[in-house]
Amino acid sequence: MPTAIAPAQKDIAAALYAVEDPEIHQSVIDLGLIYGIEIHDGGKVNILMTMTTPMCPYAPMLQEMARKAASEVKGVTETKVQLVWDPAWDPHKMCSEEAKINLGLIW
């Protein structure tokens, strides 16, 4: 009987890179919205994610997009996306350099 392949954080992060905020047009990874990826026994994944604002109208959609993207990684059997608000999202501290340039925060 073949053994199951355990998903790696880097594979899940790569899948999440394809998830883009529809309003800002940047990856949730580049925006720094992913606070953590926890992998538990049996391929169960918990993603800690925030939004740019608590009033983000796309929050449910982004959560589902992140859940679906991570669920497609080989070895993932279950995915939950948990919204967290601490620390509060700060684009100056949490965005990648590319996202900061695209958002006009640096040039």
PDB file as gemmi writes it, atoms N, CA and C in Angstrom:
CRYST1    1.000    1.000    1.000  90.00  90.00  90.00 P 1                      
ATOM      1  N   MET A   1       0.848  -1.180   0.000  1.00  0.00           N  
ATOM      2  CA  MET A   1       0.000   0.000   0.000  1.00  0.00           C  
ATOM      3  C   MET A   1       0.898   1.249   0.000  1.00  0.00           C  
ATOM      4  N   PRO A   2       0.720   2.171  -0.946  1.00  0.00           N  
ATOM      5  CA  PRO A   2       1.567   3.370  -0.984  1.00  0.00           C  
ATOM      6  C   PRO A   2       1.273   4.292   0.199  1.00  0.00           C  
ATOM      7  N   THR A   3       2.317   4.973   0.642  1.00  0.00           N  
ATOM      8  CA  THR A   3       2.125   5.916   1.735  1.00  0.00           C  
ATOM      9  C   THR A   3       1.686   7.263   1.173  1.00  0.00           C  
ATOM     10  N   ALA A   4       0.915   7.981   1.938  1.00  0.00           N  
ATOM     11  CA  ALA A   4       0.433   9.299   1.513  1.00  0.00           C  
ATOM     12  C   ALA A   4       1.584  10.293   1.536  1.00  0.00           C  
ATOM     13  N   ILE A   5       1.559  11.215   0.596  1.00  0.00           N  
ATOM     14  CA  ILE A   5       2.592  12.253   0.533  1.00  0.00           C  
ATOM     15  C   ILE A   5       2.123  13.423   1.394  1.00  0.00           C  
ATOM     16  N   ALA A   6       2.941  13.803   2.338  1.00  0.00           N  
ATOM     17  CA  ALA A   6       2.596  14.926   3.213  1.00  0.00           C  
ATOM     18  C   ALA A   6       2.770  16.241   2.450  1.00  0.00           C  
ATOM     19  N   PRO A   7       1.796  17.119   2.543  1.00  0.00           N  
ATOM     20  CA  PRO A   7       1.936  18.418   1.880  1.00  0.00           C  
ATOM     21  C   PRO A   7       2.985  19.272   2.593  1.00  0.00           C  
ATOM     22  N   ALA A   8       3.694  20.051   1.837  1.00  0.00           N  
ATOM     23  CA  ALA A   8       4.717  20.942   2.398  1.00  0.00           C  
ATOM     24  C   ALA A   8       4.187  22.368   2.393  1.00  0.00           C  
ATOM     25  N   GLN A   9       4.626  23.149   3.368  1.00  0.00           N  
ATOM     26  CA  GLN A   9       4.200  24.544   3.445  1.00  0.00           C  
ATOM     27  C   GLN A   9       4.529  25.300   2.171  1.00  0.00           C  
ATOM     28  N   LYS A  10       5.686  25.020   1.579  1.00  0.00           N  
ATOM     29  CA  LYS A  10       6.077  25.741   0.367  1.00  0.00           C  
ATOM     30  C   LYS A  10       5.136  25.431  -0.788  1.00  0.00           C  
ATOM     31  N   ASP A  11       4.627  24.207  -0.867  1.00  0.00           N  
ATOM     32  CA  ASP A  11       3.685  23.846  -1.925  1.00  0.00           C  
ATOM     33  C   ASP A  11       2.344  24.551  -1.720  1.00  0.00           C  
ATOM     34  N   ILE A  12       1.925  24.627  -0.481  1.00  0.00           N  
ATOM     35  CA  ILE A  12       0.663  25.315  -0.182  1.00  0.00           C  
ATOM     36  C   ILE A  12       0.816  26.810  -0.431  1.00  0.00           C  
ATOM     37  N   ALA A  13       1.940  27.395  -0.016  1.00  0.00           N  
ATOM     38  CA  ALA A  13       2.190  28.818  -0.269  1.00  0.00           C  
ATOM     39  C   ALA A  13       2.210  29.099  -1.772  1.00  0.00           C  
ATOM     40  N   ALA A  14       2.795  28.196  -2.556  1.00  0.00           N  
ATOM     41  CA  ALA A  14       2.824  28.370  -4.011  1.00  0.00           C  
ATOM     42  C   ALA A  14       1.404  28.363  -4.580  1.00  0.00           C  
ATOM     43  N   ALA A  15       0.557  27.490  -4.061  1.00  0.00           N  
ATOM     44  CA  ALA A  15      -0.833  27.445  -4.512  1.00  0.00           C  
ATOM     45  C   ALA A  15      -1.563  28.728  -4.121  1.00  0.00           C  
ATOM     46  N   LEU A  16      -1.282  29.230  -2.927  1.00  0.00           N  
ATOM     47  CA  LEU A  16      -1.932  30.466  -2.465  1.00  0.00           C  
ATOM     48  C   LEU A  16      -1.452  31.685  -3.242  1.00  0.00           C  
ATOM     49  N   TYR A  17      -0.279  31.602  -3.819  1.00  0.00           N  
ATOM     50  CA  TYR A  17       0.240  32.711  -4.613  1.00  0.00           C  
ATOM     51  C   TYR A  17      -0.689  33.028  -5.787  1.00  0.00           C  
ATOM     52  N   ALA A  18      -1.416  32.025  -6.260  1.00  0.00           N  
ATOM     53  CA  ALA A  18      -2.352  32.220  -7.376  1.00  0.00           C  
ATOM     54  C   ALA A  18      -3.650  32.893  -6.946  1.00  0.00           C  
ATOM     55  N   VAL A  19      -3.882  33.012  -5.649  1.00  0.00           N  
ATOM     56  CA  VAL A  19      -5.099  33.655  -5.143  1.00  0.00           C  
ATOM     57  C   VAL A  19      -4.856  35.156  -5.096  1.00  0.00           C  
ATOM     58  N   GLU A  20      -5.646  35.880  -5.858  1.00  0.00           N  
ATOM     59  CA  GLU A  20      -5.439  37.318  -5.994  1.00  0.00           C  
ATOM     60  C   GLU A  20      -6.629  38.094  -5.432  1.00  0.00           C  
ATOM     61  N   ASP A  21      -6.320  39.141  -4.683  1.00  0.00           N  
ATOM     62  CA  ASP A  21      -7.361  40.045  -4.198  1.00  0.00           C  
ATOM     63  C   ASP A  21      -7.975  40.722  -5.424  1.00  0.00           C  
ATOM     64  N   PRO A  22      -9.285  40.569  -5.653  1.00  0.00           N  
ATOM     65  CA  PRO A  22      -9.897  41.107  -6.870  1.00  0.00           C  
ATOM     66  C   PRO A  22      -9.944  42.637  -6.924  1.00  0.00           C  
ATOM     67  N   GLU A  23      -9.832  43.272  -5.796  1.00  0.00           N  
ATOM     68  CA  GLU A  23      -9.886  44.732  -5.756  1.00  0.00           C  
ATOM     69  C   GLU A  23      -8.500  45.353  -5.941  1.00  0.00           C  
ATOM     70  N   ILE A  24      -7.494  44.714  -5.359  1.00  0.00           N  
ATOM     71  CA  ILE A  24      -6.134  45.265  -5.377  1.00  0.00           C  
ATOM     72  C   ILE A  24      -5.292  44.633  -6.490  1.00  0.00           C  
ATOM     73  N   HIS A  25      -5.705  43.470  -6.973  1.00  0.00           N  
ATOM     74  CA  HIS A  25      -5.007  42.752  -8.045  1.00  0.00           C  
ATOM     75  C   HIS A  25      -3.585  42.359  -7.660  1.00  0.00           C  
ATOM     76  N   GLN A  26      -3.461  41.871  -6.441  1.00  0.00           N  
ATOM     77  CA  GLN A  26      -2.190  41.360  -5.930  1.00  0.00           C  
ATOM     78  C   GLN A  26      -2.465  40.030  -5.238  1.00  0.00           C  
ATOM     79  N   SER A  27      -1.476  39.170  -5.255  1.00  0.00           N  
ATOM     80  CA  SER A  27      -1.567  37.876  -4.595  1.00  0.00           C  
ATOM     81  C   SER A  27      -1.724  38.056  -3.083  1.00  0.00           C  
ATOM     82  N   VAL A  28      -2.489  37.159  -2.460  1.00  0.00           N  
ATOM     83  CA  VAL A  28      -2.629  37.215  -1.000  1.00  0.00           C  
ATOM     84  C   VAL A  28      -1.288  36.985  -0.312  1.00  0.00           C  
ATOM     85  N   ILE A  29      -0.385  36.277  -0.993  1.00  0.00           N  
ATOM     86  CA  ILE A  29       0.965  36.077  -0.453  1.00  0.00           C  
ATOM     87  C   ILE A  29       1.731  37.395  -0.509  1.00  0.00           C  
ATOM     88  N   ASP A  30       1.740  38.052  -1.671  1.00  0.00           N  
ATOM     89  CA  ASP A  30       2.460  39.326  -1.806  1.00  0.00           C  
ATOM     90  C   ASP A  30       1.888  40.409  -0.894  1.00  0.00           C  
ATOM     91  N   LEU A  31       0.587  40.365  -0.654  1.00  0.00           N  
ATOM     92  CA  LEU A  31      -0.029  41.354   0.234  1.00  0.00           C  
ATOM     93  C   LEU A  31       0.260  41.073   1.703  1.00  0.00           C  
ATOM     94  N   GLY A  32       0.772  39.894   2.007  1.00  0.00           N  
ATOM     95  CA  GLY A  32       1.053  39.542   3.397  1.00  0.00           C  
ATOM     96  C   GLY A  32      -0.196  39.176   4.172  1.00  0.00           C  
ATOM     97  N   LEU A  33      -1.221  38.707   3.469  1.00  0.00           N  
ATOM     98  CA  LEU A  33      -2.479  38.359   4.133  1.00  0.00           C  
ATOM     99  C   LEU A  33      -2.460  36.962   4.756  1.00  0.00           C  
ATOM    100  N   ILE A  34      -1.472  36.156   4.400  1.00  0.00           N  
ATOM    101  CA  ILE A  34      -1.362  34.817   4.978  1.00  0.00           C  
ATOM    102  C   ILE A  34      -0.414  34.894   6.168  1.00  0.00           C  
ATOM    103  N   TYR A  35      -0.959  34.692   7.349  1.00  0.00           N  
ATOM    104  CA  TYR A  35      -0.174  34.786   8.579  1.00  0.00           C  
ATOM    105  C   TYR A  35       0.438  33.452   8.988  1.00  0.00           C  
ATOM    106  N   GLY A  36      -0.123  32.360   8.503  1.00  0.00           N  
ATOM    107  CA  GLY A  36       0.423  31.071   8.872  1.00  0.00           C  
ATOM    108  C   GLY A  36      -0.218  29.935   8.102  1.00  0.00           C  
ATOM    109  N   ILE A  37       0.565  28.878   7.917  1.00  0.00           N  
ATOM    110  CA  ILE A  37       0.076  27.648   7.303  1.00  0.00           C  
ATOM    111  C   ILE A  37       0.472  26.527   8.248  1.00  0.00           C  
ATOM    112  N   GLU A  38      -0.525  25.913   8.850  1.00  0.00           N  
ATOM    113  CA  GLU A  38      -0.286  24.817   9.786  1.00  0.00           C  
ATOM    114  C   GLU A  38      -0.684  23.508   9.115  1.00  0.00           C  
ATOM    115  N   ILE A  39       0.223  22.540   9.159  1.00  0.00           N  
ATOM    116  CA  ILE A  39      -0.067  21.228   8.585  1.00  0.00           C  
ATOM    117  C   ILE A  39      -0.100  20.218   9.721  1.00  0.00           C  
ATOM    118  N   HIS A  40      -1.222  19.522   9.821  1.00  0.00           N  
ATOM    119  CA  HIS A  40      -1.421  18.541  10.885  1.00  0.00           C  
ATOM    120  C   HIS A  40      -1.425  17.135  10.292  1.00  0.00           C  
ATOM    121  N   ASP A  41      -1.374  16.162  11.171  1.00  0.00           N  
ATOM    122  CA  ASP A  41      -1.382  14.759  10.743  1.00  0.00           C  
ATOM    123  C   ASP A  41      -2.533  14.484   9.785  1.00  0.00           C  
ATOM    124  N   GLY A  42      -2.257  13.638   8.835  1.00  0.00           N  
ATOM    125  CA  GLY A  42      -3.290  13.230   7.894  1.00  0.00           C  
ATOM    126  C   GLY A  42      -3.534  14.242   6.786  1.00  0.00           C  
ATOM    127  N   GLY A  43      -2.677  15.236   6.642  1.00  0.00           N  
ATOM    128  CA  GLY A  43      -2.826  16.214   5.561  1.00  0.00           C  
ATOM    129  C   GLY A  43      -3.860  17.287   5.829  1.00  0.00           C  
ATOM    130  N   LYS A  44      -4.210  17.475   7.101  1.00  0.00           N  
ATOM    131  CA  LYS A  44      -5.162  18.539   7.448  1.00  0.00           C  
ATOM    132  C   LYS A  44      -4.408  19.858   7.548  1.00  0.00           C  
ATOM    133  N   VAL A  45      -4.920  20.871   6.862  1.00  0.00           N  
ATOM    134  CA  VAL A  45      -4.247  22.164   6.777  1.00  0.00           C  
ATOM    135  C   VAL A  45      -5.139  23.248   7.364  1.00  0.00           C  
ATOM    136  N   ASN A  46      -4.531  24.106   8.174  1.00  0.00           N  
ATOM    137  CA  ASN A  46      -5.212  25.277   8.710  1.00  0.00           C  
ATOM    138  C   ASN A  46      -4.424  26.508   8.253  1.00  0.00           C  
ATOM    139  N   ILE A  47      -5.108  27.402   7.581  1.00  0.00           N  
ATOM    140  CA  ILE A  47      -4.479  28.627   7.093  1.00  0.00           C  
ATOM    141  C   ILE A  47      -4.969  29.786   7.934  1.00  0.00           C  
ATOM    142  N   LEU A  48      -4.037  30.557   8.476  1.00  0.00           N  
ATOM    143  CA  LEU A  48      -4.366  31.759   9.226  1.00  0.00           C  
ATOM    144  C   LEU A  48      -4.236  32.926   8.261  1.00  0.00           C  
ATOM    145  N   MET A  49      -5.329  33.633   8.060  1.00  0.00           N  
ATOM    146  CA  MET A  49      -5.390  34.664   7.030  1.00  0.00           C  
ATOM    147  C   MET A  49      -6.083  35.900   7.570  1.00  0.00           C  
ATOM    148  N   THR A  50      -5.660  37.049   7.100  1.00  0.00           N  
ATOM    149  CA  THR A  50      -6.326  38.283   7.453  1.00  0.00           C  
ATOM    150  C   THR A  50      -6.826  38.952   6.186  1.00  0.00           C  
ATOM    151  N   MET A  51      -7.467  40.068   6.332  1.00  0.00           N  
ATOM    152  CA  MET A  51      -7.937  40.874   5.203  1.00  0.00           C  
ATOM    153  C   MET A  51      -7.326  42.265   5.336  1.00  0.00           C  
ATOM    154  N   THR A  52      -7.381  43.010   4.270  1.00  0.00           N  
ATOM    155  CA  THR A  52      -6.827  44.363   4.304  1.00  0.00           C  
ATOM    156  C   THR A  52      -7.621  45.258   5.244  1.00  0.00           C  
ATOM    157  N   THR A  53      -8.882  44.927   5.443  1.00  0.00           N  
ATOM    158  CA  THR A  53      -9.746  45.657   6.368  1.00  0.00           C  
ATOM    159  C   THR A  53     -10.832  44.713   6.878  1.00  0.00           C  
ATOM    160  N   PRO A  54     -11.288  44.884   8.108  1.00  0.00           N  
ATOM    161  CA  PRO A  54     -12.371  44.026   8.607  1.00  0.00           C  
ATOM    162  C   PRO A  54     -13.658  44.148   7.793  1.00  0.00           C  
ATOM    163  N   MET A  55     -13.809  45.233   7.060  1.00  0.00           N  
ATOM    164  CA  MET A  55     -15.015  45.451   6.258  1.00  0.00           C  
ATOM    165  C   MET A  55     -14.844  44.987   4.805  1.00  0.00           C  
ATOM    166  N   CYS A  56     -13.818  44.222   4.514  1.00  0.00           N  
ATOM    167  CA  CYS A  56     -13.538  43.769   3.146  1.00  0.00           C  
ATOM    168  C   CYS A  56     -14.743  43.004   2.585  1.00  0.00           C  
ATOM    169  N   PRO A  57     -15.325  43.511   1.499  1.00  0.00           N  
ATOM    170  CA  PRO A  57     -16.493  42.828   0.933  1.00  0.00           C  
ATOM    171  C   PRO A  57     -16.142  41.494   0.272  1.00  0.00           C  
ATOM    172  N   TYR A  58     -14.873  41.272   0.009  1.00  0.00           N  
ATOM    173  CA  TYR A  58     -14.430  40.051  -0.656  1.00  0.00           C  
ATOM    174  C   TYR A  58     -13.958  38.974   0.320  1.00  0.00           C  
ATOM    175  N   ALA A  59     -14.080  39.214   1.606  1.00  0.00           N  
ATOM    176  CA  ALA A  59     -13.568  38.267   2.600  1.00  0.00           C  
ATOM    177  C   ALA A  59     -14.079  36.846   2.394  1.00  0.00           C  
ATOM    178  N   PRO A  60     -15.378  36.612   2.285  1.00  0.00           N  
ATOM    179  CA  PRO A  60     -15.832  35.224   2.100  1.00  0.00           C  
ATOM    180  C   PRO A  60     -15.290  34.604   0.814  1.00  0.00           C  
ATOM    181  N   MET A  61     -15.245  35.380  -0.248  1.00  0.00           N  
ATOM    182  CA  MET A  61     -14.755  34.875  -1.518  1.00  0.00           C  
ATOM    183  C   MET A  61     -13.255  34.545  -1.434  1.00  0.00           C  
ATOM    184  N   LEU A  62     -12.472  35.430  -0.818  1.00  0.00           N  
ATOM    185  CA  LEU A  62     -11.031  35.182  -0.687  1.00  0.00           C  
ATOM    186  C   LEU A  62     -10.754  33.971   0.200  1.00  0.00           C  
ATOM    187  N   GLN A  63     -11.524  33.820   1.263  1.00  0.00           N  
ATOM    188  CA  GLN A  63     -11.371  32.641   2.129  1.00  0.00           C  
ATOM    189  C   GLN A  63     -11.613  31.363   1.333  1.00  0.00           C  
ATOM    190  N   GLU A  64     -12.667  31.360   0.548  1.00  0.00           N  
ATOM    191  CA  GLU A  64     -12.998  30.172  -0.234  1.00  0.00           C  
ATOM    192  C   GLU A  64     -11.954  29.918  -1.319  1.00  0.00           C  
ATOM    193  N   MET A  65     -11.471  30.969  -1.957  1.00  0.00           N  
ATOM    194  CA  MET A  65     -10.433  30.816  -2.979  1.00  0.00           C  
ATOM    195  C   MET A  65      -9.158  30.227  -2.359  1.00  0.00           C  
ATOM    196  N   ALA A  66      -8.789  30.700  -1.175  1.00  0.00           N  
ATOM    197  CA  ALA A  66      -7.602  30.189  -0.489  1.00  0.00           C  
ATOM    198  C   ALA A  66      -7.809  28.730  -0.083  1.00  0.00           C  
ATOM    199  N   ARG A  67      -8.985  28.418   0.426  1.00  0.00           N  
ATOM    200  CA  ARG A  67      -9.294  27.039   0.824  1.00  0.00           C  
ATOM    201  C   ARG A  67      -9.198  26.106  -0.373  1.00  0.00           C  
ATOM    202  N   LYS A  68      -9.791  26.515  -1.472  1.00  0.00           N  
ATOM    203  CA  LYS A  68      -9.793  25.683  -2.680  1.00  0.00           C  
ATOM    204  C   LYS A  68      -8.377  25.495  -3.224  1.00  0.00           C  
ATOM    205  N   ALA A  69      -7.599  26.573  -3.281  1.00  0.00           N  
ATOM    206  CA  ALA A  69      -6.232  26.480  -3.806  1.00  0.00           C  
ATOM    207  C   ALA A  69      -5.391  25.519  -2.961  1.00  0.00           C  
ATOM    208  N   ALA A  70      -5.466  25.636  -1.647  1.00  0.00           N  
ATOM    209  CA  ALA A  70      -4.688  24.760  -0.772  1.00  0.00           C  
ATOM    210  C   ALA A  70      -5.179  23.324  -0.860  1.00  0.00           C  
ATOM    211  N   SER A  71      -6.478  23.141  -1.032  1.00  0.00           N  
ATOM    212  CA  SER A  71      -7.056  21.794  -1.103  1.00  0.00           C  
ATOM    213  C   SER A  71      -6.571  21.027  -2.315  1.00  0.00           C  
ATOM    214  N   GLU A  72      -6.119  21.728  -3.337  1.00  0.00           N  
ATOM    215  CA  GLU A  72      -5.667  21.075  -4.562  1.00  0.00           C  
ATOM    216  C   GLU A  72      -4.212  20.603  -4.493  1.00  0.00           C  
ATOM    217  N   VAL A  73      -3.516  20.933  -3.402  1.00  0.00           N  
ATOM    218  CA  VAL A  73      -2.124  20.498  -3.234  1.00  0.00           C  
ATOM    219  C   VAL A  73      -2.112  19.014  -2.880  1.00  0.00           C  
ATOM    220  N   LYS A  74      -1.212  18.283  -3.517  1.00  0.00           N  
ATOM    221  CA  LYS A  74      -1.114  16.847  -3.283  1.00  0.00           C  
ATOM    222  C   LYS A  74      -0.833  16.572  -1.805  1.00  0.00           C  
ATOM    223  N   GLY A  75      -1.612  15.676  -1.240  1.00  0.00           N  
ATOM    224  CA  GLY A  75      -1.438  15.291   0.152  1.00  0.00           C  
ATOM    225  C   GLY A  75      -2.355  16.016   1.117  1.00  0.00           C  
ATOM    226  N   VAL A  76      -3.007  17.083   0.656  1.00  0.00           N  
ATOM    227  CA  VAL A  76      -3.937  17.813   1.520  1.00  0.00           C  
ATOM    228  C   VAL A  76      -5.271  17.084   1.510  1.00  0.00           C  
ATOM    229  N   THR A  77      -5.757  16.774   2.697  1.00  0.00           N  
ATOM    230  CA  THR A  77      -7.028  16.053   2.817  1.00  0.00           C  
ATOM    231  C   THR A  77      -8.164  16.939   3.302  1.00  0.00           C  
ATOM    232  N   GLU A  78      -7.820  17.996   3.999  1.00  0.00           N  
ATOM    233  CA  GLU A  78      -8.836  18.905   4.539  1.00  0.00           C  
ATOM    234  C   GLU A  78      -8.190  20.274   4.724  1.00  0.00           C  
ATOM    235  N   THR A  79      -8.927  21.317   4.394  1.00  0.00           N  
ATOM    236  CA  THR A  79      -8.380  22.675   4.535  1.00  0.00           C  
ATOM    237  C   THR A  79      -9.393  23.572   5.223  1.00  0.00           C  
ATOM    238  N   LYS A  80      -8.920  24.296   6.213  1.00  0.00           N  
ATOM    239  CA  LYS A  80      -9.724  25.321   6.886  1.00  0.00           C  
ATOM    240  C   LYS A  80      -8.972  26.634   6.793  1.00  0.00           C  
ATOM    241  N   VAL A  81      -9.698  27.705   6.556  1.00  0.00           N  
ATOM    242  CA  VAL A  81      -9.105  29.042   6.510  1.00  0.00           C  
ATOM    243  C   VAL A  81      -9.724  29.838   7.648  1.00  0.00           C  
ATOM    244  N   GLN A  82      -8.875  30.238   8.573  1.00  0.00           N  
ATOM    245  CA  GLN A  82      -9.321  30.971   9.753  1.00  0.00           C  
ATOM    246  C   GLN A  82      -8.922  32.433   9.609  1.00  0.00           C  
ATOM    247  N   LEU A  83      -9.907  33.331   9.714  1.00  0.00           N  
ATOM    248  CA  LEU A  83      -9.602  34.763   9.682  1.00  0.00           C  
ATOM    249  C   LEU A  83      -9.104  35.212  11.043  1.00  0.00           C  
ATOM    250  N   VAL A  84      -8.016  35.960  11.015  1.00  0.00           N  
ATOM    251  CA  VAL A  84      -7.448  36.522  12.241  1.00  0.00           C  
ATOM    252  C   VAL A  84      -7.247  38.021  12.017  1.00  0.00           C  
ATOM    253  N   TRP A  85      -7.255  38.766  13.093  1.00  0.00           N  
ATOM    254  CA  TRP A  85      -7.146  40.226  12.983  1.00  0.00           C  
ATOM    255  C   TRP A  85      -5.980  40.794  13.783  1.00  0.00           C  
ATOM    256  N   ASP A  86      -5.200  39.918  14.384  1.00  0.00           N  
ATOM    257  CA  ASP A  86      -4.077  40.365  15.199  1.00  0.00           C  
ATOM    258  C   ASP A  86      -2.815  39.668  14.726  1.00  0.00           C  
ATOM    259  N   PRO A  87      -1.854  40.425  14.247  1.00  0.00           N  
ATOM    260  CA  PRO A  87      -1.805  41.883  14.205  1.00  0.00           C  
ATOM    261  C   PRO A  87      -2.632  42.419  13.034  1.00  0.00           C  
ATOM    262  N   ALA A  88      -3.025  43.660  13.166  1.00  0.00           N  
ATOM    263  CA  ALA A  88      -3.761  44.317  12.089  1.00  0.00           C  
ATOM    264  C   ALA A  88      -2.863  44.404  10.854  1.00  0.00           C  
ATOM    265  N   TRP A  89      -3.453  44.227   9.688  1.00  0.00           N  
ATOM    266  CA  TRP A  89      -2.686  44.263   8.445  1.00  0.00           C  
ATOM    267  C   TRP A  89      -2.124  45.659   8.223  1.00  0.00           C  
ATOM    268  N   ASP A  90      -0.863  45.723   7.877  1.00  0.00           N  
ATOM    269  CA  ASP A  90      -0.172  46.980   7.601  1.00  0.00           C  
ATOM    270  C   ASP A  90       0.641  46.791   6.322  1.00  0.00           C  
ATOM    271  N   PRO A  91       0.226  47.422   5.218  1.00  0.00           N  
ATOM    272  CA  PRO A  91       0.915  47.196   3.952  1.00  0.00           C  
ATOM    273  C   PRO A  91       2.382  47.607   3.978  1.00  0.00           C  
ATOM    274  N   HIS A  92       2.734  48.559   4.816  1.00  0.00           N  
ATOM    275  CA  HIS A  92       4.126  49.010   4.891  1.00  0.00           C  
ATOM    276  C   HIS A  92       5.034  47.949   5.506  1.00  0.00           C  
ATOM    277  N   LYS A  93       4.465  47.086   6.357  1.00  0.00           N  
ATOM    278  CA  LYS A  93       5.253  46.065   7.039  1.00  0.00           C  
ATOM    279  C   LYS A  93       5.066  44.669   6.449  1.00  0.00           C  
ATOM    280  N   MET A  94       3.921  44.408   5.827  1.00  0.00           N  
ATOM    281  CA  MET A  94       3.566  43.037   5.478  1.00  0.00           C  
ATOM    282  C   MET A  94       3.608  42.716   3.991  1.00  0.00           C  
ATOM    283  N   CYS A  95       3.575  43.708   3.139  1.00  0.00           N  
ATOM    284  CA  CYS A  95       3.584  43.474   1.695  1.00  0.00           C  
ATOM    285  C   CYS A  95       4.988  43.184   1.187  1.00  0.00           C  
ATOM    286  N   SER A  96       5.049  42.428   0.110  1.00  0.00           N  
ATOM    287  CA  SER A  96       6.324  42.209  -0.567  1.00  0.00           C  
ATOM    288  C   SER A  96       6.746  43.520  -1.236  1.00  0.00           C  
ATOM    289  N   GLU A  97       8.001  43.602  -1.624  1.00  0.00           N  
ATOM    290  CA  GLU A  97       8.491  44.805  -2.310  1.00  0.00           C  
ATOM    291  C   GLU A  97       7.698  45.049  -3.596  1.00  0.00           C  
ATOM    292  N   GLU A  98       7.423  43.969  -4.335  1.00  0.00           N  
ATOM    293  CA  GLU A  98       6.656  44.097  -5.576  1.00  0.00           C  
ATOM    294  C   GLU A  98       5.273  44.683  -5.311  1.00  0.00           C  
ATOM    295  N   ALA A  99       4.594  44.183  -4.284  1.00  0.00           N  
ATOM    296  CA  ALA A  99       3.259  44.698  -3.956  1.00  0.00           C  
ATOM    297  C   ALA A  99       3.340  46.158  -3.516  1.00  0.00           C  
ATOM    298  N   LYS A 100       4.359  46.505  -2.747  1.00  0.00           N  
ATOM    299  CA  LYS A 100       4.518  47.903  -2.321  1.00  0.00           C  
ATOM    300  C   LYS A 100       4.685  48.818  -3.524  1.00  0.00           C  
ATOM    301  N   ILE A 101       5.456  48.374  -4.507  1.00  0.00           N  
ATOM    302  CA  ILE A 101       5.634  49.171  -5.726  1.00  0.00           C  
ATOM    303  C   ILE A 101       4.307  49.287  -6.467  1.00  0.00           C  
ATOM    304  N   ASN A 102       3.610  48.177  -6.652  1.00  0.00           N  
ATOM    305  CA  ASN A 102       2.337  48.171  -7.377  1.00  0.00           C  
ATOM    306  C   ASN A 102       1.260  48.979  -6.665  1.00  0.00           C  
ATOM    307  N   LEU A 103       1.341  49.050  -5.354  1.00  0.00           N  
ATOM    308  CA  LEU A 103       0.369  49.830  -4.578  1.00  0.00           C  
ATOM    309  C   LEU A 103       0.760  51.298  -4.459  1.00  0.00           C  
ATOM    310  N   GLY A 104       1.946  51.637  -4.968  1.00  0.00           N  
ATOM    311  CA  GLY A 104       2.405  53.020  -4.917  1.00  0.00           C  
ATOM    312  C   GLY A 104       2.969  53.426  -3.558  1.00  0.00           C  
ATOM    313  N   LEU A 105       3.329  52.449  -2.739  1.00  0.00           N  
ATOM    314  CA  LEU A 105       3.873  52.760  -1.425  1.00  0.00           C  
ATOM    315  C   LEU A 105       5.355  53.113  -1.496  1.00  0.00           C  
ATOM    316  N   ILE A 106       6.019  52.552  -2.498  1.00  0.00           N  
ATOM    317  CA  ILE A 106       7.414  52.904  -2.768  1.00  0.00           C  
ATOM    318  C   ILE A 106       7.582  53.011  -4.272  1.00  0.00           C  
ATOM    319  N   TRP A 107       8.594  53.709  -4.703  1.00  0.00           N  
ATOM    320  CA  TRP A 107       8.869  53.814  -6.141  1.00  0.00           C  
ATOM    321  C   TRP A 107      10.321  53.966  -6.388  1.00  0.00           C  
TER     322      TRP A 107                                                      
END                                                                             
